[in-house]
């Protein structure tokens, strides 16, 4: 149900006066300008009365919203851009929206009890002592987004004490003393189908510094991030496992490698031998950070909303991220879907039930008497 802000405020007043419990009602607000304050701004959309899930979308496109102070989330909020557009379509609302801290403020704080979901956005140029882009003590989920050029003392992009899941996203250019991408200080963090490259940490953890809680990295790429090697085995430059934090890294390309399918914590993910049985220390052959094309429908007419690293031919890791387009149009129409432009899950319908080697998966040669075709991966 969609209600106006004025009506939502009236319901709150009436319910308080009458002592009647207020039913939860979801509300949607549209950002119509890139200013920091005033009606139609992102700050306005996040502070209007809402008793249920607050959804914020955009009536603007290809713009940067530069914040003068941090946005503190209350209740449950979803801030959503669009993942891609058809360049033949004049409607570009929500396309290529960047939320910037201007190099001086952290864009988002999520306190205990609050929940934030970000979709198809770039969060850039944030700065703080803890979490250059986001400090989370509540519930955080980031999907198909780019965390770019944020800086902090701990957690260049994210400082987490709550629950954080980052899915099909890119970390690039984030810096910190500890944890160029993420500082896991407590709670639970999961990075899946993530690419992290060109991040750095002065002390430890080019991508992750885990000093508490549980940190899981699954089917991701951690490559080209700079930091001193951590003082304890496996002496990783990408991940610093400090203070007996629980860290599990599985089916991931990581510079310098990481121990086994399972680490000493005992946390594991069921292996899939068709994809990857262990972590891999091998150059993933990442293309420069850029807006990748959109091969699932048409590389000519569709373009993505956020920049990402995609894979060059010959990469050892087509199971974790979409390769550059090698797509042949189907002979029958397909339903157009909005899918990730970054790191994505396997599409079960495209995975054959016979073992195929990596070369076959990439070239589409015949294996076991059947034509496999190039394997593509899509967000589910």
C-alpha positions as CSV (number, residue, x, y, z in Angstrom):
1,X,0.0,0.0,0.0
2,X,1.3,3.4,-0.9
3,X,0.4,6.4,1.3
4,X,1.3,10.1,1.1
5,X,3.7,11.5,3.7
6,X,1.0,13.8,5.0
7,X,-1.4,11.0,5.5
8,X,1.3,8.9,7.2
9,X,2.0,11.7,9.7
10,X,-1.8,12.1,10.3
11,X,-2.1,8.4,11.1
12,X,0.8,8.6,13.6
13,X,-0.8,11.6,15.4
14,X,-4.3,10.0,15.5
15,X,-3.0,6.6,16.8
16,X,-0.9,8.3,19.5
17,X,-3.9,10.3,20.7
18,X,-6.3,7.4,20.7
19,X,-3.8,4.8,22.1
20,X,-4.5,2.6,19.1
21,X,-1.6,0.5,17.7
22,X,-0.7,1.7,14.3
23,X,-0.6,-0.8,11.4
24,X,2.6,-0.8,9.4
25,X,2.3,0.7,5.9
26,X,5.0,0.8,3.3
27,X,5.8,4.1,1.5
28,X,7.7,5.0,-1.7
29,X,9.5,8.3,-2.2
30,X,11.1,9.7,-5.3
31,X,14.3,11.8,-5.4
32,X,13.8,14.5,-7.9
33,X,17.0,16.6,-7.6
34,X,20.6,16.2,-6.6
35,X,20.6,18.8,-3.8
36,X,21.4,17.9,-0.2
37,X,18.5,19.4,1.6
38,X,14.9,20.4,0.7
39,X,11.9,18.7,-0.8
40,X,12.7,16.0,-3.4
41,X,16.2,15.3,-2.1
42,X,17.5,12.0,-0.8
43,X,17.7,13.4,2.7
44,X,14.1,14.5,2.5
45,X,13.0,11.0,1.2
46,X,14.8,9.3,4.2
47,X,13.2,11.6,6.8
48,X,9.5,11.6,5.8
49,X,7.1,9.7,8.0
50,X,6.9,6.0,7.2
51,X,5.6,3.2,9.4
52,X,6.7,0.3,7.2
53,X,9.3,-0.3,4.6
54,X,10.6,3.0,3.1
55,X,11.5,2.6,-0.6
56,X,13.5,5.4,-2.3
57,X,13.8,5.6,-6.0
58,X,15.0,8.2,-8.4
59,X,13.4,10.6,-10.9
60,X,16.9,11.7,-11.9
61,X,19.7,10.0,-13.7
62,X,23.5,10.3,-14.5
63,X,24.0,12.5,-11.5
64,X,26.0,12.8,-8.2
65,X,24.3,13.7,-4.9
66,X,26.9,15.3,-2.8
67,X,26.1,15.1,0.9
68,X,27.1,17.8,3.5
69,X,26.5,15.5,6.4
70,X,25.9,11.8,7.1
71,X,22.5,10.2,6.4
72,X,21.4,8.2,9.4
73,X,18.9,5.4,8.6
74,X,15.8,4.8,10.7
75,X,13.4,1.9,10.3
76,X,13.8,-0.1,7.2
77,X,14.9,1.6,4.0
78,X,15.6,0.5,0.4
79,X,17.4,2.9,-1.9
80,X,17.3,1.6,-5.4
81,X,18.7,2.7,-8.7
82,X,18.2,0.7,-11.9
83,X,20.8,-2.0,-13.0
84,X,20.8,-1.2,-16.7
85,X,18.9,0.7,-19.4
86,X,18.1,0.2,-23.0
87,X,19.8,3.1,-24.7
88,X,17.0,3.4,-27.2
89,X,14.6,4.2,-24.3
90,X,14.3,7.8,-23.2
91,X,13.4,6.9,-19.6
92,X,16.7,6.8,-17.7
93,X,15.5,7.5,-14.2
94,X,17.7,5.9,-11.5
95,X,20.5,5.3,-14.0
96,X,24.1,5.9,-12.9
97,X,23.3,7.7,-9.6
98,X,26.3,8.3,-7.3
99,X,26.0,9.2,-3.6
100,X,29.1,11.1,-2.6
101,X,30.6,12.1,0.7
102,X,32.6,14.8,-1.1
103,X,35.8,13.6,0.5
104,X,34.7,14.9,4.0
105,X,31.7,12.9,5.3
106,X,30.5,9.3,5.6
107,X,27.4,8.9,3.4
108,X,25.5,6.4,5.5
109,X,25.2,5.3,9.2
110,X,23.0,2.3,10.0
111,X,22.4,2.2,13.8
112,X,21.1,-0.8,15.8
113,X,17.6,-1.7,14.9
114,X,17.7,-0.1,11.5
115,X,18.0,-1.8,8.1
116,X,19.4,-0.5,4.8
117,X,19.4,-2.1,1.4
118,X,21.3,-0.4,-1.5
119,X,20.8,-1.5,-5.1
120,X,22.4,-0.4,-8.3
121,X,24.2,2.6,-6.9
122,X,27.7,4.0,-6.6
123,X,28.8,5.2,-3.1
124,X,31.9,7.2,-3.4
125,X,34.3,9.7,-1.8
126,X,33.2,9.1,1.7
127,X,35.5,9.8,4.6
128,X,35.4,9.0,8.3
129,X,37.3,7.2,11.1
130,X,35.1,4.1,11.0
131,X,33.7,3.2,7.6
132,X,34.4,5.7,4.9
133,X,31.1,4.9,3.0
134,X,29.0,3.1,5.6
135,X,29.1,2.3,9.3
136,X,26.7,-0.5,10.2
137,X,25.4,-1.7,13.5
138,X,22.1,-2.9,12.2
139,X,21.3,-4.8,9.0
140,X,23.0,-3.9,5.8
141,X,22.6,-5.4,2.3
142,X,24.3,-4.0,-0.8
143,X,23.5,-5.5,-4.2
144,X,24.9,-4.7,-7.7
145,X,26.7,-1.6,-6.5
146,X,30.1,0.1,-6.6
147,X,32.0,1.3,-3.5
148,X,34.6,3.7,-4.9
149,X,37.4,5.9,-3.5
150,X,36.2,5.9,0.1
151,X,38.7,6.4,3.0
152,X,38.7,5.8,6.7
153,X,41.0,4.8,9.6
154,X,39.2,1.4,9.8
155,X,37.2,0.0,7.0
156,X,37.8,2.2,3.9
157,X,34.3,1.4,2.6
158,X,32.5,-0.5,5.4
159,X,32.9,-0.7,9.1
160,X,30.6,-3.5,10.4
161,X,29.3,-4.4,13.9
162,X,26.0,-5.7,12.8
163,X,24.9,-8.0,9.9
164,X,26.2,-7.1,6.4
165,X,25.8,-9.0,3.1
166,X,27.4,-7.6,0.0
167,X,26.3,-9.4,-3.2
168,X,27.5,-8.9,-6.8
169,X,29.4,-5.6,-6.0
170,X,32.7,-4.0,-6.7
171,X,35.2,-2.4,-4.3
172,X,37.7,-0.1,-5.9
173,X,40.1,2.6,-4.7
174,X,39.1,2.4,-1.1
175,X,41.8,3.1,1.5
176,X,42.3,2.7,5.3
177,X,44.9,1.9,7.9
178,X,43.1,-1.4,8.6
179,X,40.8,-3.0,6.0
180,X,40.9,-1.2,2.7
181,X,37.5,-2.5,1.8
182,X,35.9,-3.8,5.1
183,X,36.7,-3.7,8.8
184,X,34.8,-6.5,10.4
185,X,34.7,-5.5,14.1
186,X,31.9,-7.7,15.2
187,X,28.7,-9.3,14.0
188,X,28.6,-11.0,10.6
189,X,29.8,-10.0,7.2
190,X,29.4,-12.0,3.9
191,X,31.0,-11.0,0.6
192,X,29.7,-13.1,-2.3
193,X,30.3,-12.6,-6.0
194,X,32.4,-9.6,-5.2
195,X,35.4,-8.1,-7.0
196,X,37.8,-6.1,-4.9
197,X,40.8,-4.5,-6.6
198,X,43.0,-1.4,-6.3
199,X,42.1,-1.0,-2.6
200,X,44.8,-0.5,0.0
201,X,45.6,-0.6,3.7
202,X,48.6,1.0,5.5
203,X,48.7,-1.5,8.3
204,X,46.9,-4.7,7.3
205,X,44.1,-6.1,5.2
206,X,44.1,-4.8,1.7
207,X,40.5,-5.8,1.4
208,X,39.4,-7.1,4.9
209,X,40.6,-6.6,8.4
210,X,38.6,-8.9,10.7
211,X,39.0,-8.2,14.4
212,X,35.8,-9.9,15.6
213,X,32.6,-11.6,14.6
214,X,32.3,-13.8,11.5
215,X,33.6,-13.0,8.0
216,X,32.8,-15.1,5.0
217,X,34.1,-14.6,1.5
218,X,32.6,-16.8,-1.2
219,X,33.1,-17.0,-5.0
220,X,34.8,-13.6,-5.2
221,X,38.0,-12.0,-6.6
222,X,40.4,-10.3,-4.3
223,X,43.3,-9.2,-6.5
224,X,45.6,-6.2,-6.9
225,X,45.0,-4.8,-3.4
226,X,48.0,-3.4,-1.5
227,X,48.9,-3.9,2.2
228,X,51.7,-5.4,4.3
229,X,51.4,-9.1,4.9
230,X,49.5,-10.0,8.1
231,X,51.7,-11.2,10.9
232,X,50.0,-14.6,11.3
233,X,49.6,-17.5,8.8
234,X,48.7,-17.4,6.0
235,X,50.4,-14.0,6.0
236,X,47.9,-12.6,3.6
237,X,48.1,-9.1,2.1
238,X,44.4,-9.3,1.2
239,X,42.8,-10.4,4.5
240,X,44.1,-9.8,8.1
241,X,42.5,-12.3,10.5
242,X,43.1,-10.6,13.9
243,X,42.0,-11.4,17.5
244,X,40.8,-14.9,16.6
245,X,38.1,-13.6,14.3
246,X,36.2,-16.3,12.4
247,X,37.1,-16.1,8.8
248,X,36.2,-18.4,5.9
249,X,37.3,-17.9,2.3
250,X,35.9,-20.4,-0.3
251,X,36.0,-20.8,-4.0
252,X,37.7,-17.4,-4.4
253,X,40.6,-16.1,-6.5
254,X,42.8,-14.4,-3.9
255,X,46.3,-13.0,-4.4
256,X,48.7,-15.1,-2.4
257,X,46.1,-17.8,-1.9
258,X,44.3,-18.7,1.3
259,X,44.1,-22.0,3.2
260,X,42.1,-24.7,1.7
261,X,38.4,-25.2,1.0
262,X,37.9,-25.0,4.8
263,X,39.9,-23.0,7.2
264,X,40.7,-23.6,10.9
265,X,37.3,-22.2,12.0
266,X,35.4,-25.1,10.4
267,X,33.1,-22.9,8.5
268,X,32.5,-24.3,5.0
269,X,30.5,-24.0,1.9
270,X,29.5,-27.2,0.0
271,X,32.0,-27.5,-2.8
272,X,30.9,-27.8,-6.4
273,X,33.6,-29.6,-8.5
274,X,32.2,-28.2,-11.7
275,X,33.0,-24.7,-10.5
276,X,35.9,-24.7,-8.1
277,X,37.0,-27.0,-5.4
278,X,39.4,-24.6,-3.6
279,X,40.7,-21.1,-3.5
280,X,43.0,-20.1,-6.4
281,X,46.1,-17.9,-6.5
282,X,46.1,-16.9,-10.2
283,X,45.8,-13.7,-12.1
284,X,42.0,-13.2,-12.9
285,X,42.9,-11.0,-15.9
286,X,40.6,-8.1,-14.9
287,X,39.8,-5.4,-17.4
288,X,40.1,-1.8,-16.2
289,X,37.3,-0.5,-14.1
290,X,34.6,0.7,-16.5
291,X,31.0,0.4,-17.4
292,X,30.7,-3.2,-18.8
293,X,28.3,-4.0,-21.6
294,X,25.2,-6.0,-21.1
295,X,25.5,-9.2,-23.0
296,X,22.5,-11.2,-21.9
297,X,20.2,-9.4,-24.3
298,X,22.2,-7.1,-26.5
299,X,25.7,-5.8,-26.1
300,X,24.7,-2.9,-28.4
301,X,21.6,-1.6,-26.9
302,X,22.0,-2.2,-23.2
303,X,24.5,-0.6,-20.8
304,X,25.0,-1.0,-17.1
305,X,24.5,1.5,-14.3
306,X,27.7,1.0,-12.3
307,X,31.3,0.5,-13.2
308,X,32.8,-2.9,-12.6
309,X,35.8,-5.1,-13.4
310,X,35.0,-7.8,-15.9
311,X,37.1,-10.6,-17.2
312,X,39.4,-10.7,-20.2
313,X,39.6,-13.7,-22.5
314,X,41.7,-16.5,-20.9
315,X,40.7,-15.6,-17.3
316,X,40.7,-18.6,-15.0
317,X,37.6,-17.4,-13.2
318,X,34.4,-17.3,-15.4
319,X,32.5,-18.9,-12.6
320,X,32.7,-15.8,-10.4
321,X,32.0,-12.9,-12.8
322,X,30.6,-12.3,-16.2
323,X,33.2,-12.5,-19.0
324,X,33.3,-10.0,-21.8
325,X,30.4,-10.6,-24.2
326,X,30.7,-13.8,-26.2
327,X,26.9,-14.0,-26.5
328,X,25.1,-15.4,-29.5
329,X,21.4,-14.3,-29.8
330,X,18.9,-17.1,-29.1
331,X,16.7,-18.3,-31.9
332,X,13.6,-17.9,-29.7
333,X,12.6,-14.8,-27.8
334,X,13.7,-14.5,-24.2
335,X,12.1,-12.5,-21.4
336,X,14.2,-9.5,-20.6
337,X,15.5,-9.5,-17.0
338,X,17.3,-7.0,-14.9
339,X,20.5,-8.8,-13.9
340,X,23.8,-8.0,-12.3
341,X,26.5,-6.2,-14.2
342,X,29.1,-7.3,-11.7
343,X,29.6,-10.6,-10.0
344,X,26.7,-13.1,-10.3
345,X,25.5,-16.5,-9.4
346,X,25.4,-19.5,-11.8
347,X,22.2,-19.9,-13.8
348,X,21.2,-23.5,-13.1
349,X,19.5,-23.7,-16.5
350,X,22.9,-23.1,-18.1
351,X,25.0,-25.5,-16.1
352,X,25.2,-28.9,-17.8
353,X,24.8,-32.1,-15.8
354,X,28.0,-33.5,-17.2
355,X,31.6,-32.7,-16.2
356,X,33.2,-30.1,-18.5
357,X,36.6,-28.7,-18.2
358,X,37.4,-25.0,-18.0
359,X,38.4,-24.6,-21.6
360,X,35.1,-26.1,-22.7
361,X,33.2,-23.9,-20.4
362,X,34.8,-20.8,-21.9
363,X,34.8,-21.8,-25.6
364,X,31.6,-23.7,-25.9
365,X,33.0,-26.8,-27.5
366,X,31.3,-30.2,-27.6
367,X,31.7,-32.3,-24.4
368,X,30.2,-35.7,-23.8
369,X,28.3,-35.5,-27.1
370,X,26.5,-32.3,-26.2
371,X,27.1,-28.7,-27.2
372,X,27.6,-26.8,-24.0
373,X,28.1,-23.3,-25.3
374,X,29.8,-20.5,-23.4
375,X,28.5,-20.4,-19.8
376,X,27.1,-17.2,-18.6
377,X,26.1,-16.3,-15.0
378,X,23.1,-14.3,-13.8
379,X,21.9,-12.8,-10.6
380,X,19.1,-14.7,-8.9
